[in-house]
Amino acid sequence: MSARDFVLDPRLQADTKHVASLSLCDVLLMNDARFPWLILVPRQAGCSEILDLPEDMRSVLWHEINHVSAVFRDTTPCDKLNIGALGNVVRQLHVHLVARNEGDAAWPGPVWGSGRAVPYFDDVAQSLVERLRCKLRAHE
């Protein structure tokens, strides 16, 4: 399988807004205003685990996680940045970056399964997406 055969999982497509495309991953904003939340999705078909990527791509993935994490933390200050690749519901390989703050809607527990998502107002989402795009370009 390759990037040529890649199709974004319909659940990720429905629940996110596209931020940027890096060399390996698409960066998506989860449409839940309760938590600043990005998802990195390697554009490689047939991968459900990080170990499914070839070794050179795993290295690129970690580089992109570090890069996006630094930009994200600078854009949305937080008490803790959670990074995880669960895939229990959406099997397609994806990595969550969730900016957590003491007292947020799920603190100190996990965000998964915590209440109902609160969609962003369109202008708020667009503003955050633009700030992230700008900073990602500046830090390339």
SEMARMAR-708814 format. One record per residue: x, y, z of N, C-alpha, C in turn; residue number from 0. Coordinates in nm, 3 decimals, always signed. Each point is the difference from the previous one (the first is absolute). Example, Ala and Ser with C-alpha at 12.3 -4.5 7.8 and 13.67 -1.06 7.14 Angstrom:
# residues 2
<npx: +1.319 npy: -0.569 npz: +0.780 capx: -0.089 capy: +0.119 capz: +0.000 cpx: +0.090 cpy: +0.120 cpz: +0.000 resi: 0>;
<npx: -0.035 npy: +0.105 npz: -0.072 capx: +0.082 capy: +0.119 capz: +0.006 cpx: -0.077 cpy: +0.109 cpz: +0.073 resi: 1>;
END
This chain:
# residues 140
<npx: +0.085 npy: -0.119 npz: +0.000 capx: -0.085 capy: +0.119 capz: +0.000 cpx: +0.089 cpy: +0.124 cpz: +0.000 resi: 0>;
<npx: -0.055 npy: +0.109 npz: -0.050 capx: +0.079 capy: +0.122 capz: -0.012 cpx: -0.087 cpy: +0.122 cpz: +0.020 resi: 1>;
<npx: +0.064 npy: +0.116 npz: -0.012 capx: -0.074 capy: +0.126 capz: +0.009 cpx: -0.100 cpy: +0.012 cpz: -0.114 resi: 2>;
<npx: +0.032 npy: -0.060 npz: -0.111 capx: -0.088 capy: +0.005 capz: -0.118 cpx: -0.136 cpy: -0.062 cpz: +0.028 resi: 3>;
<npx: -0.002 npy: -0.103 npz: +0.086 capx: -0.123 capy: -0.072 capz: +0.032 cpx: -0.069 cpy: +0.056 cpz: +0.125 resi: 4>;
<npx: +0.056 npy: +0.102 npz: +0.060 capx: -0.050 capy: +0.053 capz: +0.127 cpx: -0.135 cpy: +0.069 cpz: -0.017 resi: 5>;
<npx: -0.092 npy: -0.031 npz: +0.093 capx: -0.129 capy: +0.068 capz: +0.010 cpx: -0.023 cpy: +0.025 cpz: +0.148 resi: 6>;
<npx: -0.031 npy: +0.123 npz: +0.036 capx: -0.025 capy: +0.035 capz: +0.139 cpx: -0.126 cpy: -0.070 cpz: +0.050 resi: 7>;
<npx: +0.009 npy: -0.058 npz: +0.119 capx: -0.114 capy: -0.067 capz: +0.061 cpx: -0.119 cpy: +0.097 cpz: +0.006 resi: 8>;
<npx: -0.119 npy: -0.044 npz: -0.036 capx: -0.117 capy: +0.088 capz: -0.001 cpx: -0.031 cpy: +0.065 cpz: +0.135 resi: 9>;
<npx: +0.030 npy: -0.069 npz: +0.110 capx: -0.026 capy: +0.059 capz: +0.132 cpx: +0.095 cpy: +0.117 cpz: +0.027 resi: 10>;
<npx: +0.126 npy: -0.014 npz: -0.040 capx: +0.094 capy: +0.112 capz: +0.014 cpx: -0.041 cpy: +0.114 cpz: -0.091 resi: 11>;
<npx: -0.042 npy: -0.033 npz: -0.120 capx: -0.046 capy: +0.101 capz: -0.095 cpx: -0.116 cpy: +0.080 cpz: +0.057 resi: 12>;
<npx: -0.094 npy: -0.069 npz: +0.064 capx: -0.121 capy: +0.065 capz: +0.052 cpx: +0.025 cpy: +0.083 cpz: +0.125 resi: 13>;
<npx: +0.100 npy: -0.040 npz: +0.080 capx: +0.021 capy: +0.062 capz: +0.132 cpx: +0.111 cpy: +0.104 cpz: +0.005 resi: 14>;
<npx: +0.063 npy: +0.030 npz: -0.114 capx: +0.118 capy: +0.086 capz: +0.003 cpx: -0.004 cpy: +0.106 cpz: -0.109 resi: 15>;
<npx: +0.093 npy: +0.096 npz: +0.014 capx: +0.023 capy: +0.102 capz: -0.102 cpx: +0.147 cpy: -0.009 cpz: -0.041 resi: 16>;
<npx: +0.027 npy: +0.004 npz: -0.130 capx: +0.137 capy: -0.011 capz: -0.049 cpx: +0.079 cpy: +0.125 cpz: +0.036 resi: 17>;
<npx: +0.120 npy: -0.021 npz: +0.054 capx: +0.089 capy: +0.110 capz: +0.035 cpx: +0.114 cpy: +0.011 cpz: -0.101 resi: 18>;
<npx: +0.071 npy: -0.111 npz: -0.022 capx: +0.118 capy: +0.004 capz: -0.087 cpx: +0.037 cpy: -0.141 cpz: -0.044 resi: 19>;
<npx: +0.078 npy: -0.006 npz: -0.107 capx: +0.059 capy: -0.126 capz: -0.045 cpx: +0.151 cpy: +0.013 cpz: +0.012 resi: 20>;
<npx: +0.059 npy: -0.087 npz: +0.080 capx: +0.145 capy: -0.005 capz: +0.015 cpx: +0.054 cpy: -0.107 cpz: -0.094 resi: 21>;
<npx: +0.127 npy: -0.031 npz: +0.008 capx: +0.055 capy: -0.096 capz: -0.096 cpx: -0.062 cpy: -0.139 cpz: +0.014 resi: 22>;
<npx: -0.036 npy: -0.041 npz: +0.122 capx: -0.061 capy: -0.131 capz: +0.021 cpx: -0.145 cpy: +0.011 cpz: +0.045 resi: 23>;
<npx: -0.028 npy: +0.094 npz: +0.089 capx: -0.130 capy: +0.004 capz: +0.067 cpx: -0.087 cpy: +0.117 cpz: -0.043 resi: 24>;
<npx: -0.130 npy: -0.025 npz: +0.004 capx: -0.098 capy: +0.109 capz: -0.001 cpx: -0.023 cpy: +0.038 cpz: +0.145 resi: 25>;
<npx: -0.009 npy: +0.130 npz: +0.026 capx: -0.027 capy: +0.051 capz: +0.133 cpx: -0.146 cpy: +0.046 cpz: +0.000 resi: 26>;
<npx: -0.077 npy: -0.054 npz: +0.094 capx: -0.143 capy: +0.027 capz: +0.007 cpx: -0.034 cpy: +0.058 cpz: +0.138 resi: 27>;
<npx: -0.096 npy: +0.092 npz: +0.003 capx: -0.051 capy: +0.055 capz: +0.125 cpx: -0.128 cpy: -0.073 cpz: +0.034 resi: 28>;
<npx: -0.005 npy: -0.062 npz: +0.117 capx: -0.122 capy: -0.065 capz: +0.047 cpx: -0.104 cpy: +0.107 cpz: +0.027 resi: 29>;
<npx: -0.119 npy: -0.018 npz: -0.049 capx: -0.106 capy: +0.100 capz: +0.014 cpx: -0.070 cpy: -0.014 cpz: +0.136 resi: 30>;
<npx: +0.078 npy: +0.029 npz: +0.105 capx: -0.051 capy: -0.004 capz: +0.137 cpx: +0.064 cpy: +0.116 cpz: +0.076 resi: 31>;
<npx: -0.075 npy: +0.106 npz: +0.019 capx: +0.053 capy: +0.123 capz: +0.060 cpx: +0.035 cpy: -0.017 cpz: +0.148 resi: 32>;
<npx: -0.039 npy: -0.110 npz: +0.062 capx: +0.033 capy: -0.020 capz: +0.141 cpx: +0.149 cpy: -0.022 cpz: +0.021 resi: 33>;
<npx: +0.066 npy: -0.056 npz: -0.101 capx: +0.142 capy: -0.032 capz: +0.010 cpx: +0.070 cpy: +0.037 cpz: -0.131 resi: 34>;
<npx: +0.106 npy: +0.079 npz: +0.005 capx: +0.082 capy: +0.015 capz: -0.121 cpx: +0.059 cpy: -0.139 cpz: -0.031 resi: 35>;
<npx: -0.026 npy: -0.049 npz: -0.121 capx: +0.028 capy: -0.141 capz: -0.028 cpx: +0.036 cpy: -0.015 cpz: -0.147 resi: 36>;
<npx: +0.122 npy: -0.043 npz: -0.027 capx: +0.045 capy: -0.027 capz: -0.136 cpx: +0.017 cpy: -0.149 cpz: -0.020 resi: 37>;
<npx: -0.013 npy: -0.042 npz: -0.125 capx: +0.021 capy: -0.139 capz: -0.037 cpx: +0.094 cpy: -0.002 cpz: -0.120 resi: 38>;
<npx: +0.107 npy: -0.078 npz: +0.010 capx: +0.092 capy: -0.020 capz: -0.112 cpx: -0.030 cpy: -0.135 cpz: -0.062 resi: 39>;
<npx: -0.023 npy: -0.001 npz: -0.130 capx: -0.034 capy: -0.123 capz: -0.070 cpx: +0.103 cpy: -0.024 cpz: -0.111 resi: 40>;
<npx: +0.087 npy: -0.101 npz: +0.017 capx: +0.093 capy: -0.032 capz: -0.109 cpx: -0.080 cpy: -0.044 cpz: -0.123 resi: 41>;
<npx: +0.035 npy: +0.057 npz: -0.115 capx: -0.069 capy: -0.034 capz: -0.124 cpx: +0.057 cpy: -0.130 cpz: -0.057 resi: 42>;
<npx: -0.022 npy: -0.108 npz: +0.073 capx: +0.044 capy: -0.133 capz: -0.041 cpx: -0.114 cpy: -0.097 cpz: +0.019 resi: 43>;
<npx: -0.045 npy: -0.058 npz: -0.107 capx: -0.112 capy: -0.095 capz: +0.006 cpx: +0.039 cpy: -0.126 cpz: +0.075 resi: 44>;
<npx: -0.096 npy: -0.059 npz: +0.069 capx: +0.021 capy: -0.130 capz: +0.061 cpx: +0.075 cpy: +0.000 cpz: +0.131 resi: 45>;
<npx: +0.026 npy: +0.115 npz: +0.058 capx: +0.074 capy: +0.007 capz: +0.126 cpx: -0.097 cpy: +0.025 cpz: +0.115 resi: 46>;
<npx: +0.011 npy: -0.082 npz: +0.104 capx: -0.080 capy: +0.024 capz: +0.119 cpx: +0.089 cpy: +0.021 cpz: +0.122 resi: 47>;
<npx: +0.125 npy: -0.037 npz: -0.007 capx: +0.094 capy: +0.016 capz: +0.110 cpx: +0.124 cpy: +0.075 cpz: -0.050 resi: 48>;
<npx: +0.066 npy: +0.072 npz: +0.090 capx: +0.123 capy: +0.069 capz: -0.037 cpx: +0.100 cpy: -0.100 cpz: -0.056 resi: 49>;
<npx: +0.002 npy: -0.120 npz: +0.055 capx: +0.092 capy: -0.103 capz: -0.047 cpx: -0.028 cpy: -0.046 cpz: -0.142 resi: 50>;
<npx: -0.119 npy: +0.031 npz: -0.053 capx: -0.032 capy: -0.037 capz: -0.138 cpx: +0.073 cpy: +0.087 cpz: -0.101 resi: 51>;
<npx: +0.049 npy: +0.116 npz: +0.045 capx: +0.076 capy: +0.088 capz: -0.090 cpx: +0.142 cpy: -0.053 cpz: -0.017 resi: 52>;
<npx: +0.058 npy: +0.016 npz: -0.118 capx: +0.141 capy: -0.032 capz: -0.014 cpx: +0.084 cpy: +0.087 cpz: +0.095 resi: 53>;
<npx: +0.116 npy: -0.049 npz: +0.038 capx: +0.082 capy: +0.067 capz: +0.100 cpx: +0.029 cpy: +0.146 cpz: -0.035 resi: 54>;
<npx: +0.029 npy: +0.030 npz: -0.126 capx: +0.030 capy: +0.139 capz: -0.038 cpx: -0.123 cpy: +0.089 cpz: +0.018 resi: 55>;
<npx: -0.119 npy: -0.055 npz: -0.025 capx: -0.122 capy: +0.079 capz: +0.019 cpx: -0.032 cpy: +0.018 cpz: +0.148 resi: 56>;
<npx: +0.034 npy: -0.098 npz: +0.084 capx: -0.020 capy: +0.017 capz: +0.145 cpx: +0.083 cpy: +0.117 cpz: +0.049 resi: 57>;
<npx: +0.119 npy: +0.012 npz: -0.052 capx: +0.087 capy: +0.112 capz: +0.038 cpx: -0.062 cpy: +0.133 cpz: -0.042 resi: 58>;
<npx: -0.054 npy: +0.005 npz: -0.121 capx: -0.068 capy: +0.122 capz: -0.049 cpx: -0.121 cpy: +0.030 cpz: +0.088 resi: 59>;
<npx: -0.077 npy: -0.104 npz: +0.035 capx: -0.117 capy: +0.019 capz: +0.085 cpx: +0.040 cpy: +0.065 cpz: +0.132 resi: 60>;
<npx: +0.103 npy: -0.051 npz: +0.066 capx: +0.043 capy: +0.058 capz: +0.128 cpx: +0.047 cpy: +0.144 cpz: -0.017 resi: 61>;
<npx: +0.068 npy: +0.027 npz: -0.109 capx: +0.042 capy: +0.137 capz: -0.027 cpx: -0.122 cpy: +0.091 cpz: -0.016 resi: 62>;
<npx: -0.100 npy: -0.045 npz: -0.074 capx: -0.120 capy: +0.081 capz: -0.020 cpx: -0.080 cpy: +0.015 cpz: +0.129 resi: 63>;
<npx: -0.006 npy: -0.103 npz: +0.083 capx: -0.065 capy: +0.011 capz: +0.131 cpx: +0.069 cpy: +0.108 cpz: +0.082 resi: 64>;
<npx: +0.132 npy: -0.003 npz: +0.005 capx: +0.076 capy: +0.100 capz: +0.077 cpx: -0.023 cpy: +0.140 cpz: -0.054 resi: 65>;
<npx: +0.006 npy: +0.014 npz: -0.131 capx: -0.018 capy: +0.130 capz: -0.065 cpx: -0.139 cpy: +0.058 cpz: +0.028 resi: 66>;
<npx: -0.103 npy: -0.079 npz: -0.024 capx: -0.137 capy: +0.046 capz: +0.020 cpx: -0.026 cpy: +0.025 cpz: +0.148 resi: 67>;
<npx: +0.053 npy: -0.084 npz: +0.087 capx: -0.018 capy: +0.018 capz: +0.144 cpx: +0.055 cpy: +0.134 cpz: +0.047 resi: 68>;
<npx: +0.118 npy: +0.037 npz: -0.048 capx: +0.061 capy: +0.127 capz: +0.041 cpx: -0.085 cpy: +0.118 cpz: -0.048 resi: 69>;
<npx: -0.046 npy: -0.006 npz: -0.123 capx: -0.085 capy: +0.106 capz: -0.054 cpx: -0.133 cpy: +0.005 cpz: +0.074 resi: 70>;
<npx: -0.057 npy: -0.116 npz: +0.026 capx: -0.129 capy: -0.009 capz: +0.067 cpx: +0.008 cpy: +0.058 cpz: +0.141 resi: 71>;
<npx: +0.104 npy: -0.038 npz: +0.073 capx: +0.015 capy: +0.049 capz: +0.138 cpx: +0.024 cpy: +0.150 cpz: +0.002 resi: 72>;
<npx: +0.068 npy: +0.052 npz: -0.102 capx: +0.021 capy: +0.144 capz: -0.011 cpx: -0.129 cpy: +0.073 cpz: -0.035 resi: 73>;
<npx: -0.086 npy: -0.065 npz: -0.078 capx: -0.126 capy: +0.060 capz: -0.044 cpx: -0.110 cpy: -0.011 cpz: +0.106 resi: 74>;
<npx: -0.004 npy: -0.112 npz: +0.068 capx: -0.102 capy: -0.025 capz: +0.101 cpx: +0.068 cpy: -0.044 cpz: +0.129 resi: 75>;
<npx: +0.049 npy: +0.096 npz: +0.080 capx: +0.069 capy: -0.036 capz: +0.124 cpx: -0.084 cpy: -0.097 cpz: +0.084 resi: 76>;
<npx: +0.068 npy: -0.094 npz: +0.064 capx: -0.070 capy: -0.101 capz: +0.076 cpx: +0.084 cpy: -0.044 cpz: +0.119 resi: 77>;
<npx: -0.066 npy: -0.065 npz: +0.095 capx: +0.070 capy: -0.057 capz: +0.114 cpx: +0.069 cpy: -0.131 cpz: -0.036 resi: 78>;
<npx: -0.059 npy: -0.073 npz: -0.095 capx: +0.053 capy: -0.130 capz: -0.041 cpx: -0.042 cpy: -0.028 cpz: -0.143 resi: 79>;
<npx: +0.094 npy: -0.048 npz: -0.081 capx: -0.031 capy: -0.038 capz: -0.137 cpx: -0.003 cpy: -0.152 cpz: -0.006 resi: 80>;
<npx: -0.121 npy: -0.057 npz: -0.019 capx: -0.015 capy: -0.145 capz: -0.011 cpx: +0.025 cpy: -0.042 cpz: -0.144 resi: 81>;
<npx: +0.079 npy: -0.104 npz: -0.017 capx: +0.029 capy: -0.056 capz: -0.133 cpx: -0.034 cpy: -0.148 cpz: +0.005 resi: 82>;
<npx: -0.084 npy: -0.044 npz: -0.094 capx: -0.039 capy: -0.140 capz: +0.002 cpx: -0.042 cpy: -0.052 cpz: -0.136 resi: 83>;
<npx: +0.023 npy: -0.129 npz: -0.019 capx: -0.042 capy: -0.069 capz: -0.122 cpx: -0.081 cpy: -0.122 cpz: +0.043 resi: 84>;
<npx: -0.129 npy: +0.019 npz: +0.023 capx: -0.082 capy: -0.109 capz: +0.053 cpx: -0.057 cpy: -0.089 cpz: -0.110 resi: 85>;
<npx: -0.089 npy: +0.054 npz: -0.080 capx: -0.054 capy: -0.076 capz: -0.112 cpx: -0.099 cpy: -0.108 cpz: +0.037 resi: 86>;
<npx: -0.063 npy: +0.010 npz: +0.117 capx: -0.098 capy: -0.102 capz: +0.038 cpx: -0.130 cpy: +0.013 cpz: -0.078 resi: 87>;
<npx: -0.036 npy: +0.120 npz: -0.040 capx: -0.123 capy: +0.023 capz: -0.076 cpx: +0.034 cpy: +0.021 cpz: -0.147 resi: 88>;
<npx: +0.091 npy: +0.093 npz: -0.029 capx: +0.046 capy: +0.024 capz: -0.137 cpx: +0.133 cpy: -0.074 cpz: -0.015 resi: 89>;
<npx: -0.001 npy: -0.105 npz: -0.078 capx: +0.120 capy: -0.084 capz: -0.015 cpx: +0.111 cpy: +0.065 cpz: -0.082 resi: 90>;
<npx: -0.036 npy: +0.091 npz: -0.089 capx: +0.101 capy: +0.065 capz: -0.083 cpx: +0.102 cpy: +0.068 cpz: +0.091 resi: 91>;
<npx: +0.128 npy: -0.017 npz: -0.029 capx: +0.106 capy: +0.059 capz: +0.082 cpx: -0.018 cpy: +0.151 cpz: +0.008 resi: 92>;
<npx: -0.006 npy: +0.050 npz: +0.124 capx: -0.008 capy: +0.143 capz: +0.025 cpx: +0.052 cpy: +0.026 cpz: +0.140 resi: 93>;
<npx: +0.056 npy: +0.120 npz: +0.021 capx: +0.059 capy: +0.037 capz: +0.128 cpx: -0.071 cpy: +0.124 cpz: +0.051 resi: 94>;
<npx: -0.049 npy: -0.007 npz: +0.123 capx: -0.071 capy: +0.111 capz: +0.064 cpx: +0.098 cpy: +0.089 cpz: +0.075 resi: 95>;
<npx: -0.016 npy: +0.130 npz: -0.011 capx: +0.069 capy: +0.099 capz: +0.083 cpx: -0.110 cpy: +0.080 cpz: +0.066 resi: 96>;
<npx: -0.014 npy: -0.012 npz: +0.132 capx: -0.109 capy: +0.066 capz: +0.071 cpx: +0.059 cpy: +0.094 cpz: +0.104 resi: 97>;
<npx: -0.028 npy: +0.129 npz: -0.014 capx: +0.045 capy: +0.100 capz: +0.096 cpx: -0.094 cpy: -0.003 cpz: +0.120 resi: 98>;
<npx: +0.052 npy: -0.039 npz: +0.115 capx: -0.082 capy: -0.014 capz: +0.120 cpx: +0.032 cpy: +0.110 cpz: +0.101 resi: 99>;
<npx: -0.102 npy: +0.042 npz: +0.069 capx: +0.015 capy: +0.100 capz: +0.105 cpx: -0.075 cpy: -0.046 cpz: +0.123 resi: 100>;
<npx: +0.059 npy: +0.021 npz: +0.117 capx: -0.069 capy: -0.034 capz: +0.124 cpx: -0.136 cpy: +0.067 cpz: +0.000 resi: 101>;
<npx: -0.102 npy: -0.078 npz: +0.031 capx: -0.135 capy: +0.054 capz: +0.003 cpx: -0.074 cpy: -0.009 cpz: -0.132 resi: 102>;
<npx: +0.063 npy: -0.055 npz: -0.107 capx: -0.074 capy: -0.013 capz: -0.126 cpx: -0.112 cpy: -0.103 cpz: +0.019 resi: 103>;
<npx: -0.083 npy: -0.016 npz: -0.100 capx: -0.122 capy: -0.081 capz: +0.011 cpx: +0.024 cpy: -0.145 cpz: +0.038 resi: 104>;
<npx: +0.120 npy: -0.053 npz: -0.017 capx: +0.027 capy: -0.140 capz: +0.033 cpx: +0.110 cpy: -0.016 cpz: +0.105 resi: 105>;
<npx: +0.059 npy: +0.109 npz: +0.045 capx: +0.116 capy: -0.007 capz: +0.091 cpx: -0.035 cpy: -0.076 cpz: +0.127 resi: 106>;
<npx: +0.086 npy: -0.086 npz: +0.048 capx: +0.130 capy: -0.041 capz: -0.054 cpx: -0.010 cpy: -0.127 cpz: -0.085 resi: 107>;
<npx: -0.121 npy: -0.043 npz: -0.030 capx: -0.020 capy: -0.122 capz: -0.077 cpx: +0.027 cpy: +0.019 cpz: -0.149 resi: 108>;
<npx: -0.015 npy: -0.107 npz: -0.076 capx: +0.020 capy: +0.008 capz: -0.145 cpx: -0.114 cpy: +0.076 cpz: -0.069 resi: 109>;
<npx: +0.028 npy: +0.055 npz: -0.116 capx: -0.103 capy: +0.072 capz: -0.075 cpx: -0.095 cpy: -0.096 cpz: -0.073 resi: 110>;
<npx: +0.048 npy: -0.121 npz: -0.030 capx: -0.082 capy: -0.095 capz: -0.074 cpx: -0.118 cpy: -0.043 cpz: +0.085 resi: 111>;
<npx: -0.120 npy: +0.011 npz: -0.056 capx: -0.119 capy: -0.041 capz: +0.068 cpx: -0.046 cpy: +0.094 cpz: +0.110 resi: 112>;
<npx: +0.056 npy: +0.118 npz: +0.004 capx: -0.035 capy: +0.097 capz: +0.103 cpx: -0.102 cpy: +0.100 cpz: -0.055 resi: 113>;
<npx: -0.125 npy: -0.025 npz: +0.026 capx: -0.104 capy: +0.092 capz: -0.045 cpx: -0.015 cpy: +0.003 cpz: -0.150 resi: 114>;
<npx: -0.073 npy: +0.101 npz: -0.047 capx: -0.023 capy: +0.016 capz: -0.144 cpx: +0.087 cpy: +0.111 cpz: -0.053 resi: 115>;
<npx: +0.047 npy: -0.018 npz: -0.121 capx: +0.081 capy: +0.102 capz: -0.066 cpx: -0.080 cpy: +0.129 cpz: -0.014 resi: 116>;
<npx: +0.068 npy: +0.112 npz: +0.016 capx: -0.060 capy: +0.133 capz: -0.020 cpx: +0.069 cpy: +0.058 cpz: -0.123 resi: 117>;
<npx: -0.067 npy: +0.002 npz: -0.115 capx: +0.065 capy: +0.050 capz: -0.122 cpx: +0.043 cpy: +0.145 cpz: +0.014 resi: 118>;
<npx: +0.110 npy: +0.031 npz: -0.067 capx: +0.046 capy: +0.139 capz: -0.005 cpx: -0.100 cpy: +0.085 cpz: -0.078 resi: 119>;
<npx: -0.012 npy: +0.127 npz: +0.037 capx: -0.063 capy: +0.096 capz: -0.090 cpx: +0.093 cpy: +0.011 cpz: -0.120 resi: 120>;
<npx: -0.055 npy: +0.013 npz: -0.120 capx: +0.081 capy: +0.000 capz: -0.121 cpx: +0.113 cpy: +0.102 cpz: +0.004 resi: 121>;
<npx: -0.027 npy: +0.123 npz: +0.046 capx: +0.103 capy: +0.103 capz: +0.002 cpx: +0.112 cpy: -0.033 cpz: +0.099 resi: 122>;
<npx: -0.034 npy: -0.062 npz: +0.111 capx: +0.102 capy: -0.039 capz: +0.100 cpx: +0.088 cpy: -0.110 cpz: -0.057 resi: 123>;
<npx: -0.061 npy: -0.101 npz: -0.062 capx: +0.077 capy: -0.108 capz: -0.061 cpx: +0.091 cpy: +0.052 cpz: -0.109 resi: 124>;
<npx: -0.055 npy: +0.087 npz: -0.087 capx: +0.080 capy: +0.053 capz: -0.110 cpx: +0.118 cpy: +0.082 cpz: +0.052 resi: 125>;
<npx: -0.022 npy: +0.077 npz: +0.104 capx: +0.108 capy: +0.080 capz: +0.059 cpx: +0.110 cpy: -0.091 cpz: +0.055 resi: 126>;
<npx: -0.037 npy: -0.105 npz: +0.072 capx: +0.098 capy: -0.093 capz: +0.054 cpx: +0.075 cpy: -0.072 cpz: -0.111 resi: 127>;
<npx: -0.071 npy: -0.046 npz: -0.101 capx: +0.062 capy: -0.068 capz: -0.114 cpx: +0.101 cpy: +0.093 cpz: -0.067 resi: 128>;
<npx: -0.037 npy: +0.125 npz: -0.023 capx: +0.091 capy: +0.095 capz: -0.066 cpx: +0.125 cpy: +0.028 cpz: +0.086 resi: 129>;
<npx: -0.018 npy: +0.016 npz: +0.132 capx: +0.115 capy: +0.021 capz: +0.089 cpx: +0.094 cpy: -0.120 cpz: -0.004 resi: 130>;
<npx: -0.056 npy: -0.119 npz: +0.004 capx: +0.081 capy: -0.120 capz: -0.005 cpx: +0.074 cpy: -0.012 cpz: -0.133 resi: 131>;
<npx: -0.070 npy: +0.024 npz: -0.111 capx: +0.064 capy: -0.006 capz: -0.133 cpx: +0.116 cpy: +0.097 cpz: -0.009 resi: 132>;
<npx: -0.023 npy: +0.120 npz: +0.046 capx: +0.102 capy: +0.104 capz: -0.005 cpx: +0.124 cpy: -0.041 cpz: +0.080 resi: 133>;
<npx: -0.022 npy: -0.050 npz: +0.120 capx: +0.113 capy: -0.039 capz: +0.085 cpx: +0.069 cpy: -0.126 cpz: -0.053 resi: 134>;
<npx: -0.076 npy: -0.092 npz: -0.056 capx: +0.063 capy: -0.120 capz: -0.058 cpx: +0.090 cpy: +0.037 cpz: -0.116 resi: 135>;
<npx: -0.045 npy: +0.093 npz: -0.084 capx: +0.083 capy: +0.047 capz: -0.113 cpx: +0.125 cpy: +0.071 cpz: +0.050 resi: 136>;
<npx: -0.016 npy: +0.080 npz: +0.105 capx: +0.113 capy: +0.077 capz: +0.053 cpx: +0.106 cpy: -0.089 cpz: +0.065 resi: 137>;
<npx: -0.040 npy: -0.117 npz: +0.045 capx: +0.092 capy: -0.089 capz: +0.070 cpx: +0.045 cpy: -0.119 cpz: -0.086 resi: 138>;
<npx: -0.019 npy: +0.008 npz: -0.131 capx: +0.041 capy: -0.111 capz: -0.089 cpx: +0.150 cpy: -0.010 cpz: -0.009 resi: 139>;
END
